[in-house]
Amino acid sequence: MSTESTTLQRSQAERTLAHRMPADIVIDDGDMRLLRALPQAQQTAVGPFVLIDHYRHQGLQGIGDRPHPHAGIEVVSYLLEGGVAHRDSLGFQDRLAAEDAQWIRAGRGMLHAEQPLSGRHGLQLWVSLPPELKLAEPSYTAVRAADIPRVDSDGACLWTIAGEVGGLLGPMALSGGAVFARLRLEPGAASTFDVDPALELGLYVLEGSVEVGGARLWAGELGLLGAGPQLSVAALGGSGAELALIGGLPVQGDLLFSGPFVMDTPERLAQARLDYVYGRMGRMDGVPF
């Protein structure tokens, strides 16, 4: 087989950058900086993921530190730096440190609060539950850094938190075939790994800039990827790069948003609001009353 044919087969196998979208700046007040890559007007989901929030703050006040509800979604929190105390209306209390992850299946509805223990840098992601799980009983699971599989190779480090990426199976069993992985590249490093060709996938750049399929993606941008069984990413510039890979099977059902509730029918959305108001999602510190 000629070198030209080998290169053509490789390029056909590798995913390319189909579209890029800069994240919206939601908060930038000198302490908290919050970027929202999903949802956007032109893109409401990547696989089953319907929200990507990327935040960094130095103080002890953060988004979600007061009790608040969720319903119809799975809430994934991943800390790159810092610490947070979790408590919820199910009675769970927990503390997460850097590189720990948290998984809440809100289902029919629950309340929680996240009190920062220090400055933090991290991601909060929402996965829309399929219609048959929208009203599931809520649950809480924490995943410690030591339990998240990783592989290191030539200046690249890959962590798989959910789904299967690069032969690693993550500990979070999210719905909708959801995939969530983190990739860190040293300056000049590159990484190629296998991905499920059936999944919709996107890359969000946390820091630095990268090349994907001959196109450049910058910090604070979400890149939607084309089809293929492999993904190749190379760090550009002198500071390396940090990325999140997210995606899964196409989102199921309609997407109806109302604040922290994501349902598939107007009736279920209205029921979630009533359940919250009447305390059927539980109460914390006088909330909802």
C-alpha positions as CSV (number, residue, x, y, z in Angstrom):
1,M,0.0,0.0,0.0
2,S,1.4,3.4,-1.0
3,T,2.1,6.2,1.6
4,E,-0.5,8.3,-0.2
5,S,-3.2,5.6,0.3
6,T,-2.2,5.1,3.9
7,T,-2.5,8.9,4.6
8,L,-5.9,9.0,2.8
9,Q,-7.3,6.1,4.9
10,R,-6.0,7.8,8.1
11,S,-7.6,11.1,7.2
12,Q,-10.9,9.4,6.4
13,A,-10.8,7.7,9.8
14,E,-10.1,10.8,11.8
15,R,-12.8,13.2,12.8
16,T,-12.5,16.7,11.5
17,L,-13.7,20.0,12.9
18,A,-17.1,20.6,11.4
19,H,-18.1,23.8,13.2
20,R,-16.8,26.0,16.0
21,M,-18.8,28.1,18.5
22,P,-17.4,30.6,21.0
23,A,-18.9,30.2,24.5
24,D,-21.1,33.0,25.8
25,I,-19.8,35.0,28.8
26,V,-22.5,34.7,31.5
27,I,-20.6,36.2,34.4
28,D,-17.3,38.1,34.5
29,D,-17.4,40.2,37.7
30,G,-13.7,40.2,38.7
31,D,-14.0,37.1,40.8
32,M,-16.3,34.7,39.0
33,R,-15.9,34.0,35.3
34,L,-18.5,31.7,33.8
35,L,-18.6,30.7,30.2
36,R,-21.5,28.8,28.7
37,A,-20.8,26.7,25.6
38,L,-24.2,25.0,25.5
39,P,-27.0,25.7,24.9
40,Q,-26.7,28.3,22.2
41,A,-29.2,29.6,19.6
42,Q,-27.7,27.5,16.8
43,Q,-26.9,24.4,18.9
44,T,-29.0,23.1,21.9
45,A,-27.3,19.7,22.3
46,V,-24.2,17.6,21.5
47,G,-25.4,14.1,22.0
48,P,-27.5,14.1,25.2
49,F,-25.5,17.1,26.7
50,V,-27.6,20.2,26.8
51,L,-25.4,22.5,29.1
52,I,-21.7,23.1,29.3
53,D,-20.7,25.6,32.0
54,H,-17.0,26.4,32.5
55,Y,-16.2,28.4,35.6
56,R,-13.3,29.8,37.6
57,H,-13.4,31.9,40.8
58,Q,-11.2,32.8,43.7
59,G,-13.7,33.7,46.4
60,L,-15.9,31.4,48.5
61,Q,-19.1,32.4,46.8
62,G,-20.1,30.5,43.7
63,I,-22.9,29.5,41.4
64,G,-25.2,27.0,43.1
65,D,-24.1,27.7,46.7
66,R,-27.7,28.2,47.8
67,P,-30.3,25.3,47.6
68,H,-31.8,25.0,44.2
69,P,-33.7,22.3,42.2
70,H,-33.1,20.2,39.1
71,A,-35.4,17.9,37.2
72,G,-35.3,15.9,34.0
73,I,-31.5,15.8,33.8
74,E,-28.3,14.3,35.0
75,V,-26.0,16.9,36.5
76,V,-22.2,16.3,36.2
77,S,-19.7,18.4,38.1
78,Y,-16.0,18.0,37.5
79,L,-13.4,19.9,39.5
80,L,-10.0,20.7,37.9
81,E,-8.9,22.7,40.9
82,G,-10.3,23.5,44.4
83,G,-12.8,21.9,46.6
84,V,-16.6,22.0,47.3
85,A,-19.0,20.7,49.9
86,H,-22.2,19.1,48.6
87,R,-25.5,18.5,50.4
88,D,-29.0,17.7,49.0
89,S,-32.6,17.0,49.8
90,L,-31.9,13.3,49.7
91,G,-29.8,13.7,52.8
92,F,-26.4,13.2,51.1
93,Q,-23.4,15.3,52.3
94,D,-20.1,15.0,50.6
95,R,-16.8,16.9,49.9
96,L,-15.1,16.9,46.6
97,A,-11.5,17.8,45.9
98,A,-9.5,18.5,42.7
99,E,-10.1,16.0,39.9
100,D,-13.1,14.4,41.7
101,A,-16.4,14.2,39.9
102,Q,-20.1,14.3,41.0
103,W,-23.1,12.7,39.3
104,I,-26.7,13.6,40.2
105,R,-29.6,11.9,38.4
106,A,-32.2,14.5,39.2
107,G,-35.1,12.6,37.5
108,R,-38.4,13.8,38.9
109,G,-36.7,16.4,41.0
110,M,-34.4,17.2,43.9
111,L,-32.6,20.1,45.6
112,H,-28.9,20.5,46.2
113,A,-26.3,23.1,47.2
114,E,-22.6,23.3,46.5
115,Q,-20.6,25.4,48.9
116,P,-17.1,26.3,47.7
117,L,-14.3,25.4,50.1
118,S,-11.8,27.4,48.1
119,G,-11.4,29.0,44.7
120,R,-12.4,26.6,42.0
121,H,-11.9,25.8,38.4
122,G,-14.3,23.3,36.8
123,L,-17.1,22.2,34.6
124,Q,-20.8,21.6,35.2
125,L,-22.6,19.6,32.5
126,W,-26.2,18.7,32.1
127,V,-27.3,15.5,30.3
128,S,-31.0,15.4,29.2
129,L,-32.6,12.2,30.5
130,P,-34.5,10.2,27.8
131,P,-38.3,10.4,28.1
132,E,-38.6,7.1,30.0
133,L,-36.2,8.3,32.7
134,K,-37.4,11.9,33.1
135,L,-39.4,11.0,36.2
136,A,-36.9,8.5,37.7
137,E,-36.2,8.6,41.4
138,P,-33.3,11.0,42.1
139,S,-29.8,9.7,43.1
140,Y,-26.4,11.0,44.0
141,T,-22.9,9.5,43.2
142,A,-19.4,10.8,43.8
143,V,-16.4,9.6,41.8
144,R,-13.0,10.1,43.3
145,A,-10.0,11.1,41.2
146,A,-8.2,7.8,42.0
147,D,-11.2,5.9,40.4
148,I,-11.1,7.8,37.1
149,P,-9.0,5.8,34.6
150,R,-6.2,7.6,32.8
151,V,-3.5,6.9,30.3
152,D,-0.3,8.9,29.7
153,S,1.7,8.9,26.5
154,D,4.3,11.3,25.0
155,G,3.1,14.5,26.7
156,A,-0.6,13.7,26.6
157,C,-2.8,12.6,29.4
158,L,-6.3,11.2,28.8
159,W,-8.9,10.7,31.6
160,T,-12.2,9.0,30.8
161,I,-15.0,9.9,33.2
162,A,-18.0,8.5,31.3
163,G,-18.4,6.2,28.3
164,E,-15.5,4.7,26.5
165,V,-12.7,6.7,24.9
166,G,-9.3,5.5,23.9
167,G,-10.0,2.0,25.2
168,L,-10.7,3.4,28.7
169,L,-14.1,2.9,30.3
170,G,-15.3,5.7,32.6
171,P,-17.0,5.0,36.0
172,M,-20.0,7.2,35.3
173,A,-22.9,5.3,33.7
174,L,-24.7,8.3,32.2
175,S,-27.7,8.0,30.0
176,G,-27.9,8.4,26.2
177,G,-24.5,6.7,25.6
178,A,-22.9,9.8,27.1
179,V,-19.1,10.3,26.8
180,F,-17.1,12.7,28.9
181,A,-13.3,12.7,28.9
182,R,-10.6,15.2,29.7
183,L,-7.4,15.6,27.6
184,R,-4.3,17.5,28.7
185,L,-1.5,18.1,26.2
186,E,2.0,19.4,27.0
187,P,3.4,22.1,24.6
188,G,3.9,20.5,21.2
189,A,2.3,17.2,22.1
190,A,-0.4,15.4,20.1
191,S,-2.7,12.5,20.8
192,T,-4.7,10.1,18.6
193,F,-7.3,7.8,20.2
194,D,-10.3,5.7,19.3
195,V,-13.9,7.0,19.7
196,D,-17.2,5.4,18.9
197,P,-18.1,6.4,15.3
198,A,-21.8,6.3,16.1
199,L,-21.7,9.1,18.6
200,E,-22.1,12.9,18.2
201,L,-19.0,14.4,19.7
202,G,-17.7,17.9,20.6
203,L,-14.4,19.3,22.0
204,Y,-14.5,22.2,24.4
205,V,-11.1,23.9,24.9
206,L,-10.5,24.9,28.6
207,E,-7.0,26.3,28.1
208,G,-4.6,26.9,25.2
209,S,-5.4,26.1,21.6
210,V,-5.4,23.0,19.5
211,E,-5.4,21.7,15.9
212,V,-8.1,19.2,15.0
213,G,-8.3,17.9,11.4
214,G,-6.2,20.8,10.1
215,A,-8.4,23.5,11.8
216,R,-7.6,25.5,14.9
217,L,-9.7,25.6,18.0
218,W,-9.1,28.2,20.8
219,A,-9.8,28.4,24.5
220,G,-13.4,29.1,25.2
221,E,-14.6,27.5,22.0
222,L,-16.7,24.4,21.4
223,G,-15.9,22.5,18.3
224,L,-18.5,20.1,16.8
225,L,-16.7,17.1,15.2
226,G,-17.5,15.2,12.0
227,A,-17.8,11.5,11.8
228,G,-15.1,8.9,12.2
229,P,-13.6,6.3,14.6
230,Q,-10.5,8.2,15.6
231,L,-9.8,11.7,17.0
232,S,-6.4,13.4,16.7
233,V,-5.6,16.6,18.6
234,A,-2.4,18.6,18.7
235,A,-1.5,21.4,21.1
236,L,-0.5,24.7,19.5
237,G,1.6,27.5,21.1
238,G,3.9,27.3,24.0
239,S,1.6,26.6,26.9
240,G,0.0,23.3,26.1
241,A,-3.8,22.7,26.1
242,E,-6.6,21.3,28.3
243,L,-9.8,20.0,26.7
244,A,-13.1,18.3,27.4
245,L,-14.6,15.7,25.0
246,I,-18.3,15.4,25.3
247,G,-21.1,13.7,23.4
248,G,-23.1,10.6,22.9
249,L,-26.2,9.4,21.0
250,P,-28.5,12.1,19.7
251,V,-30.7,13.6,22.4
252,Q,-34.0,11.8,22.8
253,G,-37.3,13.6,22.9
254,D,-38.1,17.3,22.7
255,L,-36.1,19.8,24.8
256,L,-38.1,22.2,26.9
257,F,-36.1,24.4,29.2
258,S,-37.4,26.2,32.3
259,G,-34.4,27.3,34.4
260,P,-33.0,24.2,36.1
261,F,-35.7,21.9,34.6
262,V,-35.4,20.2,31.3
263,M,-38.4,18.2,30.2
264,D,-39.8,16.7,27.0
265,T,-43.5,17.8,27.3
266,P,-45.2,21.0,28.5
267,E,-47.2,19.0,31.0
268,R,-44.1,17.5,32.6
269,L,-42.4,20.9,32.7
270,A,-45.5,22.4,34.4
271,Q,-45.5,19.4,36.9
272,A,-41.9,20.0,37.7
273,R,-42.6,23.6,38.6
274,L,-45.5,22.6,40.8
275,D,-43.6,19.8,42.5
276,Y,-40.9,22.3,43.4
277,V,-43.3,24.9,44.7
278,Y,-45.2,22.4,46.8
279,G,-42.0,20.9,48.3
280,R,-42.4,17.5,46.6
281,M,-38.7,17.7,45.6
282,G,-37.7,18.2,49.2
283,R,-36.7,21.2,51.3
284,M,-33.4,22.7,52.3
285,D,-32.9,25.7,54.6
286,G,-36.5,26.9,54.0
287,V,-36.3,26.5,50.3
288,P,-38.7,26.5,48.4
289,F,-40.6,28.4,51.1
